[in-house]
Amino acid sequence: MARLALLSVSDKTGLIDFARSLVEEFGFEIVSSGGTAQAIKAEGLPVTKVADYTGSPEILGGRVKTLHPRIHGGILARRDVPQDVTDLETNNIRPFDLVAVNLYPFEQTIAKPDVTLAEAVEQIDIGGPAMIRAAAKNFAHLTVLCEPAMYAAYLQELRQQGEVSFEFRAACAQKAFWHTSNYDRAIASFLGSQESVGAGLETRPYGSREELPQNFTISGKQVQSLRYGENPHQPAAWYQTGTTATGWAAATKLQGKELSYNNLVDLEAARRIITEFTDLPAATIIKHTNPCGTALGNTISEAYEKAFNADSVSAFGGIVALNRAIDAVTATALTKTFLECVVAPECEPEAREILASKSKVRVLVLPELGTGAKETIKAIAGGFLVQASDDMVADPQQWQMVTEKQPTSAQLEELLFAWKVCKHVKSNAIVVTRDRATIGVGAGQMNRVGSVQIALEQAGEKAQAAVLASDGFFPFDDSVKTAAAAGITAIVQPGGSLRDADSVKAANELGIVMVLTGVRHFLH
């Protein structure tokens, strides 16, 4: 008797060629549902509709079609168990040798900006996961294929040895269970984001809840095996979440070597900081996730030159992010020093030609630089930590002007720039800026005094008439006095110390401006 295949796919990529090979090369008979059967029949290939095979029509608008004993009995039957074989014969059920099923496009549906809960619910597949799981459970006797990319390997197995090996079937089963678990995770995460599942089905958009769910899972599909992690002795890989490529997985690499683990970590740090600035051309240069130079300019080339000159030594081997298209002038400047990566929302044709002279530099185009993860996740022993991403938008109207000397409008703009940069520097973070460019950065020190000293030492004489931002409060007034002695004229910090009054008093005595934001931005 001919081998029997069940094909029921939403993604019809490669379907017809696969079905033709099954029928014409290996003599399979095909049972298919709905649109899959129509597509196969349209190509002149023999196919039996599920409804005809089971004798039961599709009902509930197609919600019920494959949930039938002739389908699941044929999938789950153990051919080495006499009672199972007897049950098949008694009920006129044929065993399937192949189940090729992929699922309704749930994740693609909820990725749409205005999708409603009702629309999303209709894309929750029931029969598909049931068939995939049943076939995966019975991998000792049949093969399950859950995505088109698996078709070629299955056909190769048949061509090489006439049958499919146990090892191949087992590997397909494992992949199938990952597939359905990821599908269920996406559904559970989506429903968890709804304020009141079941109410307002027609109008409720895919929403956002501030509180984190009681259950949190993360899964991904490997995009690329990386050469190594932070160090050569650490294996690493890059994973994409969701079925639709977003973020760095959706970036276009115009040139350069493969991205490394450290490249991607630094690129994400660069993306986060550059998204703070939208009104004016901005550039940032990242080293080890900290900005060594960030600046605004009237043009993107001016912004890059200011960022580079902020710390040209550290810029060597850096990661550059720009919030405007790379033009020819900027491209020429970028080729003057060794850089690991450059990313921008666009790259003009002439700029591409110029950058091509530095073929090892990784140049990426990512139009959606402003789109990032809603949560940050860190692994710890026995579990992991999840928090909402620090995407709070700074609002100077909410700041407290606590000193006798009030900031001018120009100083307030400079303080806002410094505050935005400081948010993305490792704690304890101190940033000194002038003319909306960093001139000194103190990052990751064990005490704030040390960070102040590093930032001011780097700024040197440029600290005259500059401003200083601190990601956390000053526990004592010593750093205020140090800043004033170096020429700093205004300070922005969150406040919240028991000794805030001491810092404010010192600022008043020294004639400098102090602004309290009421928000801190620790970055560990």
C-alpha positions in Angstrom: 0.0 0.0 0.0 1.2 3.5 -0.8 2.6 5.6 1.9 0.3 8.3 3.3 1.2 11.9 3.9 -0.9 14.6 5.7 -0.1 18.1 4.5 -1.8 21.1 6.1 0.1 24.3 5.9 -0.4 28.0 6.3 3.0 28.8 4.9 2.9 27.3 1.4 6.5 28.1 0.6 7.9 25.1 -1.4 4.6 23.2 -0.9 4.0 22.3 -4.6 7.5 21.1 -5.3 7.5 19.0 -2.1 4.1 17.5 -2.9 5.2 16.7 -6.5 8.3 14.9 -5.2 6.3 12.9 -2.7 3.8 11.8 -5.4 6.0 11.3 -8.4 9.2 10.1 -6.8 8.0 8.1 -3.9 4.4 7.2 -4.7 2.8 8.9 -1.7 -0.9 9.5 -1.4 -1.7 12.9 0.0 -4.5 14.0 2.4 -4.8 17.8 2.8 -7.2 20.3 4.3 -8.7 23.5 3.0 -6.4 25.8 1.1 -3.5 23.3 1.1 -5.7 20.8 -0.8 -6.8 23.5 -3.2 -3.2 24.6 -4.0 -2.1 21.0 -4.6 -5.2 20.2 -6.8 -4.6 23.4 -8.8 -1.3 22.1 -9.9 -2.8 18.9 -11.2 -1.5 16.7 -8.4 -3.8 14.0 -6.8 -5.0 14.9 -3.3 -7.8 13.8 -1.0 -9.5 16.5 1.1 -9.6 15.9 4.8 -13.4 16.1 4.8 -13.6 13.4 2.2 -11.1 11.2 4.0 -12.9 11.4 7.3 -16.4 11.6 6.0 -17.0 14.6 8.3 -17.4 18.1 6.8 -15.5 21.1 8.1 -17.6 22.9 10.6 -17.6 26.2 12.6 -16.1 28.1 9.7 -13.1 25.8 9.5 -12.4 25.7 13.2 -13.0 21.9 13.2 -11.7 19.9 10.3 -8.7 17.7 11.4 -9.9 16.8 14.9 -11.1 13.4 13.9 -10.2 9.7 14.8 -9.2 8.9 11.2 -6.7 11.7 11.4 -5.3 11.3 14.9 -5.7 7.5 14.9 -3.5 7.4 11.8 -0.9 9.7 13.4 -0.8 8.1 16.9 -1.0 4.4 16.0 2.0 2.3 17.1 2.7 -0.2 14.4 4.5 -2.6 16.8 1.5 -2.7 19.2 -1.0 -5.4 18.1 -4.0 -3.7 19.7 -3.2 -0.5 17.8 -3.0 -2.3 14.5 -6.3 -4.1 15.3 -7.9 -0.7 16.1 -6.8 0.7 12.8 -8.2 -2.2 10.8 -11.5 -2.2 12.8 -12.0 1.5 12.2 -10.7 1.5 8.6 -7.9 3.9 9.5 -4.6 4.1 7.5 -1.4 5.0 9.4 0.4 8.2 8.2 4.1 8.1 7.3 4.4 11.8 7.2 2.7 14.8 8.8 3.8 18.2 7.4 2.0 21.0 9.2 2.7 24.6 10.0 0.6 26.9 12.0 -1.6 30.0 11.6 0.5 33.1 11.5 -0.2 34.3 15.0 3.0 36.3 15.6 2.8 38.0 12.3 -0.8 39.0 13.1 0.0 40.5 16.5 2.9 42.4 15.0 0.4 44.6 13.1 0.1 47.9 14.9 -3.7 48.0 15.1 -4.5 44.4 15.6 -7.5 43.7 17.8 -7.8 40.9 20.4 -10.6 39.3 18.2 -8.3 39.2 15.2 -5.5 37.7 17.2 -7.7 35.0 18.7 -8.8 33.8 15.3 -5.2 33.2 14.5 -4.7 30.8 17.4 -4.3 27.4 15.7 -5.9 24.4 17.4 -5.8 21.5 14.9 -2.3 22.3 13.8 -0.5 22.0 17.2 -2.6 18.9 17.9 -1.4 17.2 14.8 2.2 18.3 15.3 2.4 17.2 18.9 0.7 13.8 18.1 3.2 13.2 15.2 6.1 14.3 17.4 5.0 12.0 20.2 4.9 9.0 17.7 8.2 9.8 16.0 9.2 6.2 16.3 6.8 5.4 13.5 6.4 8.6 11.4 8.0 11.9 10.6 6.8 15.4 11.5 7.8 18.5 9.5 6.8 21.8 11.0 8.4 24.3 8.6 9.2 24.4 4.8 13.0 24.5 5.5 12.8 20.8 6.5 11.4 19.5 3.3 14.7 19.2 1.4 16.3 17.2 4.2 13.3 14.8 4.4 13.5 14.2 0.6 17.2 13.6 0.9 16.7 11.0 3.5 14.3 9.1 1.2 16.6 9.5 -1.8 19.6 8.2 0.0 18.2 5.2 1.8 14.6 4.8 0.7 13.3 5.5 4.2 13.7 8.0 7.0 16.1 7.2 9.8 15.1 7.0 13.5 17.6 9.7 14.3 16.1 12.1 11.7 12.6 11.5 13.0 13.7 12.1 16.5 15.4 15.4 15.6 12.2 16.5 13.7 10.2 15.6 16.8 12.4 17.7 19.1 12.1 20.6 16.6 8.3 20.2 16.6 8.0 20.5 20.3 10.1 23.6 20.3 7.9 24.9 17.6 4.6 24.4 19.4 6.1 25.6 22.8 7.2 28.8 21.2 3.8 29.2 19.6 2.1 28.8 22.9 4.5 31.2 24.6 3.6 33.9 22.0 -0.1 33.4 22.6 0.3 33.4 26.4 2.5 36.5 26.3 0.0 38.3 24.1 -2.9 37.4 26.3 -0.9 38.5 29.3 -0.5 41.9 27.8 -4.3 42.4 27.6 -5.8 44.4 30.5 -9.0 42.4 30.5 -9.1 39.4 28.2 -12.6 38.7 27.0 -13.9 42.3 27.1 -14.2 44.5 24.1 -13.0 41.9 21.6 -13.9 44.0 18.6 -11.9 47.1 19.5 -9.2 46.2 22.0 -5.7 46.7 20.4 -2.7 44.7 21.3 -1.9 46.7 24.4 0.8 47.2 27.0 0.5 46.5 30.7 2.9 48.1 33.1 3.0 45.2 35.5 5.1 42.2 34.6 3.3 38.8 34.2 3.4 36.0 36.8 4.9 33.7 34.2 7.6 35.0 31.9 9.2 32.9 29.1 11.7 33.8 26.4 12.5 31.7 23.3 14.2 32.3 20.1 15.5 30.8 16.8 19.2 30.9 16.1 20.1 33.5 13.6 23.8 32.9 13.6 26.4 30.9 15.4 29.0 33.4 16.6 32.8 32.8 16.6 32.7 33.2 20.4 31.2 35.3 23.2 32.9 38.0 25.2 36.1 35.9 25.1 37.4 33.2 22.8 36.8 30.4 25.3 33.0 31.2 25.5 30.7 29.7 22.9 28.0 32.0 21.7 25.1 32.3 19.3 22.6 35.0 18.2 18.9 34.3 18.5 15.9 36.0 17.0 12.6 36.3 19.0 9.4 36.0 17.1 8.9 34.7 13.6 9.2 38.2 12.0 12.7 39.6 12.0 12.9 42.9 14.0 15.7 44.9 15.4 19.2 43.8 14.5 17.9 40.6 12.9 16.1 43.0 10.4 19.2 45.2 9.8 20.9 45.2 6.4 24.6 44.6 6.5 26.1 46.5 3.5 29.7 45.3 4.0 32.2 44.0 6.5 33.0 40.9 8.4 30.4 38.8 10.4 29.1 40.5 13.5 30.6 39.3 16.8 29.0 38.9 20.2 30.7 42.1 21.5 29.7 43.9 18.3 26.1 43.2 18.9 26.2 44.1 22.5 27.9 47.5 21.7 25.5 48.1 18.8 22.5 47.7 21.1 24.1 50.2 23.5 24.7 52.6 20.6 21.1 52.1 19.4 19.7 52.9 22.8 21.6 56.1 23.2 21.1 57.4 19.7 17.3 57.0 20.0 17.3 59.7 22.7 17.9 62.3 20.0 15.5 62.9 17.1 15.3 66.6 16.5 18.9 67.2 15.5 21.6 65.2 13.8 23.3 63.1 16.4 26.2 60.7 16.6 27.6 58.4 19.3 30.7 56.3 19.5 30.6 53.3 21.8 33.4 51.4 23.5 32.6 48.5 25.8 28.9 49.7 26.0 29.9 53.2 27.2 29.8 56.3 25.0 33.3 57.7 24.6 31.8 60.5 22.5 28.2 61.7 21.8 27.3 64.9 20.1 24.6 66.9 18.3 25.3 69.0 15.2 23.7 71.0 12.4 24.6 68.2 10.0 25.4 64.5 10.6 29.0 65.1 9.6 29.4 67.9 12.2 27.8 65.6 14.9 30.2 62.8 14.1 33.3 65.1 14.1 32.3 66.5 17.5 31.7 63.0 18.9 35.0 61.8 17.5 36.9 64.8 18.9 35.4 64.2 22.3 37.8 61.3 22.8 39.6 60.4 19.6 41.9 57.9 21.4 39.0 55.8 22.7 37.1 56.1 19.4 39.7 53.8 17.8 38.0 50.5 17.2 34.6 51.9 18.3 31.0 51.4 17.3 29.4 54.4 15.6 25.6 55.1 15.5 24.1 58.0 13.6 20.5 59.1 13.6 20.6 60.4 10.0 21.6 58.9 6.7 25.3 58.5 6.0 26.3 61.0 3.4 29.5 61.4 1.4 31.1 63.9 3.8 30.4 61.7 6.9 31.5 58.6 5.1 34.9 60.2 4.3 35.3 61.1 7.9 34.4 57.6 9.0 37.2 56.1 6.9 39.9 58.1 8.6 40.1 55.9 11.7 39.7 52.2 12.4 36.1 51.4 13.4 34.4 48.1 14.1 30.8 49.0 13.1 28.8 51.8 11.8 25.0 51.9 11.9 22.5 54.4 10.5 18.9 54.5 9.3 20.1 55.0 5.7 23.3 55.1 3.6 23.5 57.2 0.4 24.9 55.5 -2.7 28.0 57.8 -2.8 28.7 57.1 0.8 28.6 53.3 0.1 31.3 53.7 -2.5 33.5 55.7 -0.1 33.0 53.2 2.8 33.8 50.3 0.5 37.5 51.4 0.7 37.3 50.1 4.3 35.9 46.7 3.5 36.4 45.2 6.9 34.2 47.8 8.6 30.8 46.4 9.3 28.2 48.9 7.9 24.6 48.3 8.8 21.4 50.0 7.8 18.6 49.8 10.4 15.7 52.2 9.6 13.9 51.4 12.9 16.7 52.4 15.2 14.1 53.6 17.7 12.5 50.2 18.2 13.8 48.0 21.0 12.9 45.5 23.6 10.3 46.4 26.2 12.1 44.5 28.9 15.7 43.7 29.9 16.6 40.3 31.1 19.6 39.1 33.1 20.4 35.5 34.0 21.2 34.7 37.7 21.9 31.4 39.4 18.6 29.4 39.4 16.6 31.9 37.3 16.6 35.3 35.7 15.6 38.9 36.4 13.2 40.9 34.2 12.5 44.6 34.3 10.9 47.2 32.1 13.4 48.9 29.8 14.5 52.3 31.0 12.8 54.2 28.2 11.4 57.1 30.4 11.5 60.3 28.4 13.2 63.2 30.2 10.9 66.2 30.9 12.7 69.3 32.1 9.3 70.9 33.0 9.2 68.4 35.9 12.7 69.2 37.1 13.3 71.3 40.3 15.5 74.4 40.0 16.8 74.3 43.5 19.6 76.9 43.6 19.4 80.6 43.8 21.0 80.9 40.4 18.5 79.6 37.8 19.6 78.0 34.5 19.4 80.0 31.3 17.5 78.4 28.4 20.8 77.5 26.8 22.0 75.9 30.0 18.8 74.0 30.3 19.2 72.6 26.8 22.8 71.6 27.6 21.7 70.0 30.9 19.1 68.0 29.1 21.6 66.7 26.6 24.0 65.7 29.3 21.3 64.0 31.3 20.2 61.9 28.2 23.8 60.8 27.7 24.4 60.0 31.3 21.4 57.7 31.3 23.4 55.3 29.1 26.7 55.3 31.0 27.5 52.5 33.4 27.0 53.5 37.1 28.5 55.4 38.8 28.1 57.7 35.8 29.3 61.3 35.4 29.1 63.1 32.1 30.5 66.5 31.3 29.3 68.3 28.2 29.7 71.6 26.4 28.2 72.8 23.1 26.0 69.6 23.2 29.0 67.3 23.0 30.6 65.1 25.6 34.0 66.3 26.8 34.4 64.0 29.8 32.9 60.7 30.8 33.4 58.8 34.1 31.9 55.3 33.9 31.5 52.3 36.1 33.5 53.5 39.1 32.9 52.1 42.6 32.3 55.6 44.0 30.9 58.7 42.5 33.9 60.8 43.6 36.1 58.7 41.3 33.8 59.1 38.4 33.7 62.9 38.8 37.5 63.0 38.9 37.8 60.9 35.8 35.3 62.9 33.8 36.8 66.3 34.8 40.3 65.1 34.2 39.3 64.0 30.7 37.5 67.3 30.1 40.5 69.4 31.2 40.4 73.0 30.3 37.2 72.4 28.3 35.3 72.0 31.6 35.3 75.8 31.8 31.6 76.9 31.4 30.6 73.3 30.9 27.8 71.3 32.6 27.9 68.1 34.6 25.3 65.3 34.8 25.2 62.5 37.5 23.1 59.4 37.2 22.6 59.2 41.0 22.5 61.7 43.8 25.6 63.2 45.5 25.8 61.8 49.1 28.2 64.6 50.0 29.0 68.1 48.7 32.6 67.3 47.9 31.9 66.4 44.2 30.0 69.7 43.8 33.0 71.6 45.1 35.3 69.6 42.8 33.1 70.4 39.8 33.0 74.1 40.5 36.7 74.3 40.9 37.1 72.7 37.4 34.9 75.4 35.9 31.5 73.6 35.8 28.6 76.1 35.8 25.6 73.8 36.1 24.8 70.4 37.5 21.9 68.0 36.9 21.3 65.1 39.2 18.3 63.1 40.5 18.4 64.3 44.2 17.1 62.1 46.9 20.0 62.1 49.3 19.6 62.9 53.0 22.3 65.5 52.3 20.8 67.2 49.3 20.6 70.4 51.2 24.4 70.3 51.7 24.9 70.0 47.9 22.5 72.8 47.2 24.2 75.0 49.8 27.6 74.4 48.2 26.2 75.2 44.8 24.7 78.4 46.1 28.0 79.4 47.7 29.9 78.7 44.6 27.5 80.4 42.3 26.6 77.4 40.1 23.2 76.1 39.0 21.8 72.8 40.3 18.8 71.0 38.9 17.1 67.9 40.4 15.3 65.6 38.1 13.6 63.3 40.7 14.6 60.3 38.5 17.7 58.3 38.6 19.2 56.2 35.8 21.5 53.5 37.3 22.9 51.2 34.6 24.6 48.1 36.0 
